[in-house]
Amino acid sequence: MLNIKSIWRKMIDAAVVASVSFAMLAVSTPAMTNANGLEVNGAQSVLSSTPVSSADFTGDVIYQIITDRFYDGDPTNNDPVTAFGEYSSDKSNWQLYWGGDFAGVARKMSYLKNLGVGAIWISPPVKNISKAAIDSSGMKSAGYHGYWGMDYFAPDPHFGSWNDFDNMVKVAHANGIKVIMDWAANHTSPEDIDDSDYANNGALVKDGHTLAAYNDDPNGYFHHNGGVSNYNDRYESKYKNLFNLADLAQENPLVTQYLEDAIDTWTSHGVDGIRMDAVKHMSSGFLKSYADHVYDKHSVFIFGEWADTSSAPLWDDEVKFANNSGQSLENFDLNGSIRNVFISDASMKELNATLERQQSSFDWSNQLVNFVDGHDTSRFLSLNDNKGLFDMATVVNMTVPGIPSIYYGDEQYSHVDSMNASNQIGGDPYNRQAMPSFDENTRNFKITKMLSNLRSDNPALRYGALTERWLNDDVYVYERHFYNDAVLVAVNKGTTDCSLTDLYTSLPAGSYADALGGQLGGGTLKVSQGTKDLNVAQDYVLQGGQAAVWSFVESPSAQPQIGNVGPTMGHVGDVVSVTGKNFGTNPGTVTIGDLPASVNYWSDDEVDFTIPDSAETGVQDVVLTTAQSEVSNAIAYHVLTAPQTAVTFTVTDTSTSYGDQVYLTGNVPELGNWSTDSSQAVGPLVCPEYPTWFGMASVPAGTTIEYKYFVKKADGTIVWEGGGNHKYTVPESGTGSVTVQW
């Protein structure tokens, strides 16, 4: 099986696939249309004049918005008659609605465009609880944040109607801005089994019709296993209630169908991306099949929240999820290092170590979503009110591998330093303040805009690998390069000047102005001709508190260079996007695993194509050939065996010792192709009642598969289950379950 990381490294090192030539083959299968109405797998491609995929976000800057706290564009929906009337008109209760809405986001789209935003990430838009939650002190709380969903088929009336949502999307797209929808599929709202009158008691509703409540759940929509006490226990974190929120049972086909139909409803309204809340707390098997369901109809970008860093016990599970699920992640690992370095004065060496670790661990590190602040963290400036350090953190966030996300108000240096109930300064809810102003002249606004423009201009910031060029406790100089494009970044968070002698770079000989325009004290860098692939920067003094960015973009050439593919997995008929440079304006050809694919869209920097019939499963190379017969590098893509169904696999009477782990493997790529490598096989399985182990896997629908269990002993040795292979025919839809005895 091909190794994705090795393919990615070969691409970054500009290894070029040997030149091949072929004619576009006429495919004899009947013509079909994809979700975008384009003919696929037919005798010829049908080209669109605009991209048919929104899966590539590597060139975008994401702007995260708490919809209720951003801007009130329509005061008539502040206290809608269809809700429970819990609106704080004077904004004195931080747990109630304050008036922000879809209309407000639309009204401020020109501001976002001027900031350089390429995508907005709005809080969950679905209808939240319709009755206040009241704690023991009498404090009322509402779902202003969006994470207490109740009816996933309707917009929250405080945010507006479907027409308001559609208009917001339309205005965003007219300004070249994509729309990401936050989506909470793990849970509904707070439950209280002892008091049926507590809020809506986790109620799940469809188009106004109540399906279940936590204390009235005859069809098993929820898990009833109590609350999570150990967040690093694989069973507890996935099958118990997170923070007293009613935990949805995704193994129930009724729940899966509800969640699939609901997300189809929203994506049909033009959503370009999905942020999946709490992916750590759902089965990876469900999440993979769920993403596959989305990709079957819409080629969009999906990333999830897994709020752990590399020191967490389940870090390996997190990396495995990002590499195998078809979804990317919010980069909490990098966020922790950025905060340690710039808030708590840790060494820059920690930041470099994190970035190097991520490049070697994640197959798609350029798709991780980086952030300095977010809705679940105290604002940076609440913890360290130093705008200079905050601006440096912004520079790093915008220039290291990954997709930068800006939390609303950060460009205005907004922070509220009140202490919350958990003794956090500036934490939830005080990190969710009203947007203070829309000033376009703050230094952070200017820095964000400049670096957003640079990301658009220089492919190195979208696709390039990172190399450390100079490092001590206070100074970090690193370079991003993609083929011959390069960006050199220098940051000095200390108070002592640093002479950057013997600074090597991929920048060609010449003079380079600071791309930040001197906003953080940077000046011109002069580079002299060196040897081999590295030149030498003339001595440059980076003063304490300064940062600078220098950039070089190679002139267009005949060589097509692929930088990204998205989504990273799919099955026959799905639309895939590859982005890069030098593709040419006239359509060429695409192959996936040497099989010609139908092209839906072709431009100089993006090609969208459809996975053809008979595509070989597993990890396959995608290669472009231009109209001038120039051949690109290869980039890896996961071809699934078929559309996916989530199945719970259970094995009983499995004898293990302390430290042993049980895994599942089988004869399809989704089960690891008989691999016992823990990064490929399904697992580790969970065991709440010894000696029975189980886990949910995403497997090809309607397919008869073969599988087997094995134990990985604490010392790494493998003990296989005895007897022949198990066989199971996967359901065509919904979910499945199968139990065998070891």
C-alpha positions, -999 to 999 in steps of 0.1 A, spaced: 0 0 0 13 34 -9 24 57 19 7 91 18 34 109 37 61 97 13 40 108 -17 35 142 0 72 146 7 80 137 -29 56 163 -41 71 190 -18 105 181 -31 93 187 -66 96 151 -78 80 151 -112 61 121 -125 77 106 -156 62 120 -187 34 100 -201 11 106 -230 -23 93 -237 -55 103 -255 -86 110 -235 -105 77 -237 -141 75 -245 -158 56 -217 -184 31 -227 -205 34 -196 -238 53 -198 -236 90 -190 -246 101 -155 -249 134 -138 -232 143 -105 -247 164 -77 -238 196 -96 -258 185 -127 -227 179 -147 -223 148 -169 -197 124 -155 -184 90 -166 -198 96 -200 -183 99 -235 -169 133 -227 -165 158 -199 -189 187 -195 -170 218 -183 -184 244 -160 -173 280 -162 -170 281 -124 -156 256 -99 -180 228 -89 -161 221 -57 -155 242 -26 -133 216 -9 -100 236 -11 -96 262 16 -58 263 16 -58 298 0 -85 312 24 -84 330 57 -113 318 78 -132 342 101 -150 326 130 -182 344 140 -205 338 170 -236 349 151 -255 362 181 -226 385 191 -214 399 158 -240 424 145 -277 430 148 -290 434 113 -326 428 120 -340 439 154 -374 423 147 -360 388 154 -343 397 187 -372 382 207 -392 361 183 -427 349 193 -417 314 183 -390 313 210 -391 316 247 -384 353 250 -350 350 267 -334 380 251 -311 403 271 -317 437 256 -291 454 277 -266 426 273 -263 421 310 -269 384 309 -240 368 290 -259 335 286 -289 349 267 -293 362 231 -280 396 223 -294 402 188 -268 392 162 -282 374 132 -277 363 96 -288 397 84 -260 413 105 -234 390 90 -246 400 55 -245 437 64 -208 434 73 -196 414 44 -177 443 28 -158 447 60 -149 410 60 -138 412 23 -116 442 31 -100 422 59 -90 396 34 -114 369 46 -120 340 22 -145 321 44 -168 328 73 -174 302 100 -207 308 116 -219 292 149 -244 263 145 -274 278 127 -301 253 138 -330 260 161 -318 257 197 -338 250 228 -371 269 231 -372 271 269 -346 286 292 -322 264 312 -322 276 348 -295 267 372 -297 263 410 -290 301 414 -318 310 392 -296 321 363 -312 317 329 -292 303 299 -301 301 263 -286 285 232 -273 318 218 -240 299 209 -259 273 188 -246 242 205 -279 233 222 -296 221 190 -332 209 191 -346 211 155 -318 205 130 -341 212 101 -349 248 109 -328 280 115 -328 294 150 -355 322 149 -332 346 167 -308 344 137 -335 347 110 -354 327 85 -343 305 56 -346 336 34 -322 354 57 -297 325 56 -299 322 19 -293 359 15 -263 358 38 -248 330 16 -256 349 -16 -240 381 -3 -209 361 9 -205 344 -24 -209 377 -43 -179 390 -23 -158 359 -30 -164 345 6 -173 309 14 -196 299 42 -187 273 68 -215 260 90 -207 247 125 -225 214 131 -231 197 165 -240 160 157 -227 147 190 -255 159 213 -286 181 216 -291 202 248 -288 198 286 -306 168 301 -320 164 336 -335 130 342 -349 141 376 -367 171 363 -386 168 331 -393 205 331 -356 215 328 -352 234 295 -363 210 268 -345 180 284 -324 173 254 -354 171 230 -348 162 194 -373 177 169 -378 175 132 -397 203 115 -415 211 147 -424 174 155 -408 161 187 -391 127 182 -377 122 217 -366 138 249 -339 124 272 -365 113 297 -389 101 270 -368 80 246 -385 47 236 -367 45 203 -332 50 217 -322 83 201 -298 89 230 -272 71 251 -283 67 287 -249 59 302 -244 89 325 -219 117 322 -182 115 311 -159 115 341 -127 105 323 -123 123 290 -93 101 280 -113 69 283 -123 58 247 -157 44 258 -167 72 281 -157 100 258 -179 85 230 -208 69 247 -215 91 277 -229 126 280 -205 154 274 -210 182 299 -245 170 308 -256 173 271 -279 146 258 -256 123 238 -270 111 204 -267 74 197 -253 75 161 -253 36 159 -291 39 158 -302 41 121 -330 65 131 -303 89 144 -280 85 114 -309 91 90 -320 122 109 -284 136 109 -279 128 72 -312 143 61 -305 174 83 -271 181 69 -284 175 34 -310 202 40 -284 228 50 -258 219 23 -285 223 -3 -286 260 7 -251 266 -6 -229 258 24 -192 254 13 -177 239 45 -186 221 77 -170 224 111 -179 192 130 -182 199 167 -168 174 193 -154 148 169 -134 132 198 -167 123 213 -182 104 184 -171 72 167 -146 77 140 -165 50 120 -197 71 121 -178 103 112 -161 87 82 -193 73 68 -211 107 76 -184 126 57 -187 101 28 -224 108 27 -218 146 24 -192 141 -3 -215 120 -23 -236 151 -29 -214 181 -22 -176 185 -26 -170 206 5 -143 210 32 -149 194 65 -128 198 97 -135 187 132 -129 198 168 -107 175 188 -95 196 217 -63 178 226 -26 184 221 3 159 215 7 154 252 -28 139 255 -33 101 260 -54 99 229 -31 119 206 -25 88 184 -62 84 179 -65 121 169 -38 117 142 -54 85 129 -87 103 127 -73 131 106 -54 108 83 -82 82 77 -116 99 82 -116 123 52 -118 152 76 -93 177 88 -90 191 123 -88 224 143 -52 226 153 -54 227 191 -19 212 192 -4 242 175 -27 266 194 -12 253 227 23 259 215 15 294 201 0 304 235 28 289 255 54 308 234 37 342 231 16 343 263 37 324 287 72 331 273 81 295 264 110 289 241 105 292 203 120 258 202 87 244 214 69 260 185 94 246 160 91 211 175 53 212 172 54 222 135 80 196 127 60 169 145 28 179 127 45 177 93 57 142 100 24 130 117 -4 144 96 -8 134 60 -24 168 52 -9 193 76 -17 221 51 -54 214 58 -52 218 96 -72 249 107 -49 271 128 -61 296 153 -48 319 181 -82 325 198 -115 306 196 -149 304 213 -137 278 239 -104 296 249 -98 327 269 -88 355 246 -50 359 242 -51 395 254 -71 385 285 -41 364 295 -13 387 283 -24 422 273 5 428 249 -6 438 214 29 433 200 31 397 211 -5 392 199 4 406 164 34 382 163 12 353 171 -11 364 143 19 364 119 28 329 128 -8 317 126 -11 331 91 22 318 77 28 283 91 14 252 74 -24 251 77 -54 273 71 -55 303 94 -87 311 113 -93 345 129 -117 348 158 -141 377 154 -129 409 172 -93 398 174 -84 423 146 -99 449 170 -79 437 200 -111 429 217 -110 412 252 -131 412 284 -111 401 314 -139 390 338 -135 358 358 -159 330 348 -174 302 370 -144 280 362 -120 307 375 -107 315 340 -99 350 331 -117 360 300 -131 325 294 -165 314 283 -188 334 281 -165 365 284 -147 355 253 -180 358 234 -185 396 237 -203 418 213 -182 429 183 -167 462 196 -162 480 163 -154 476 126 -123 498 125 -102 490 94 -72 509 106 -59 488 135 -25 473 131 -38 438 134 -64 444 107 -37 456 84 -14 427 92 -42 402 86 -51 418 53 -15 419 41 -9 383 49 -42 373 34 -31 389 1 3 372 4 -14 338 8 -33 345 -24 -2 356 -42 23 330 -31 16 293 -33 43 286 -8 20 297 20 -8 274 8 11 243 0 47 246 10 67 226 35 82 244 65 120 244 72 136 260 102 164 285 93 173 301 126 162 293 161 168 303 197 145 308 227 132 342 214 139 342 177 124 319 151 131 322 114 114 296 91 108 292 55 79 279 34 87 266 -1 67 251 -29 89 242 -58 107 276 -64 82 298 -46 94 308 -11 84 328 19 109 336 47 94 346 81 114 361 110 100 367 145 118 380 176 95 379 206 123 390 230 137 424 240 172 418 227 183 425 192 195 395 172 220 395 143 209 368 118 243 359 105 247 328 82 210 328 75 204 304 46 173 307 24 157 295 -8 150 331 -18 169 339 -50 197 365 -48 181 400 -47 165 425 -23 131 418 -6 108 443 10 90 433 42 55 420 31 41 434 64 50 469 52 71 475 83 41 472 106 62 452 131 95 469 123 107 447 95 129 461 67 145 450 35 164 417 33 193 414 9 202 379 -4 235 369 -20 241 340 -44 251 309 -24 258 273 -34 235 245 -46 199 252 -36 206 277 -7 215 313 -9 228 335 20 210 365 35 233 394 42 236 401 79 203 414 92 195 427 126 161 416 139 154 438 168 135 428 199 97 428 193 101 428 155 87 405 128 92 405 91 80 384 61 99 382 27 84 366 -4 94 353 -38 70 339 -65 85 322 -95 72 334 -129 47 310 -146 62 280 -163 51 250 -183 55 227 -154 21 220 -137 25 218 -99 -2 202 -77 -3 215 -41 -35 201 -26 -64 177 -31 -98 179 -15 -117 161 -2 -90 136 5 -113 106 2 -144 95 -18 -159 69 -40 -169 65 -77 -189 95 -89 -176 120 -62 -162 153 -73 -126 160 -63 -106 193 -65 -69 196 -71 -52 230 -68 -18 244 -76 -3 264 -104 6 263 -141 -23 241 -151 -30 263 -181 -63 277 -192 -71 251 -218 -84 218 -205 -60 189 -203 -65 154 -188 -66 139 -153 -58 104 -142 -64 87 -109 -44 55 -106 -37 57 -144 -74 57 -151 -88 88 -170 -113 109 -152 -140 132 -164 -130 169 -160 -158 192 -147 -138 224 -144 -103 235 -155 -84 267 -147 -48 276 -143 -49 270 -105 -78 245 -100 -91 214 -117 -123 196 -105 -128 160 -117 -151 130 -110 -138 97 -98 -144 73 -127 -160 39 -127 -136 10 -120 -112 33 -101 -89 11 -81 -96 13 -43 -71 24 -17 -46 52 -20 -41 63 -56 -21 89 -74 -38 118 -91 -18 133 -120 -26 162 -144 -15 165 -180 -19 199 -195 -31 207 -230 6 211 -239 13 175 -227 32 187 -196 28 162 -167 24 172 -131 36 157 -99 14 131 -82 -7 137 -52 -24 109 -31 -61 104 -28 -81 77 -9 -106 59 -32 -132 41 -11 -146 7 -21 -181 20 -23 -205 44 -5 -201 39 32 -222 25 60 -213 26 97 -213 -9 114 -207 -18 150 -185 -48 153 -186 -67 186 -165 -97 197 -172 -116 229 -150 -138 252 -118 -121 243 -91 -128 268 -66 -100 273 -41 -88 299 -35 -53 312 -21 -31 285 -34 -52 256 -56 -37 229 -81 -54 205 -83 -44 169 -103 -53 138 -89 -58 103 -102 -72 70 -101 -75 33 -110 -40 22 -91 -7 26 -116 6 51 -106 -22 74 -69 -19 68 -65 -46 41 -54 -72 67 -29 -48 82 -20 -51 119 -5 -17 119 -25 3 145 -26 33 121 -45 12 95 -66 -14 114 -98 -4 131 -94 3 168 -85 1 196 -119 -13 204 -136 -4 237 -145 -28 265 -170 -14 290 -180 -49 300 -151 -73 299 -145 -96 280 -168 -80 253 -151 -55 230 -167 -34 203 -162 -5 179 -178 12 150 -162 11 115 -171 27 82 -173 -1 56 -186 -4 20 -224 -5 18 -239 -36 2 -206 -54 2 -198 -88 17 -166 -83 36 -143 -107 54 -127 -97 87 -110 -109 118 -99 -96 153 -65 -96 168 -49 -86 201 -19 -63 202 -1 -72 233 15 -46 255 49 -56 241 37 -51 205 33 -88 196 2 -98 177 -22 -126 187 -47 -135 160 -82 -148 166 -84 -185 157 -106 -201 130 -116 -188 96 -124 -153 85 -158 -139 95 -181 -128 67 -207 -101 68 -229 -84 42 -230 -47 50 -264 -30 49 -271 -7 19 -279 22 42 -285 32 78 -262 15 102 -254 -22 109 -242 -44 138 -227 -78 140 -215 -99 170 -191 -129 169 -174 -150 196 -136 -150 197 
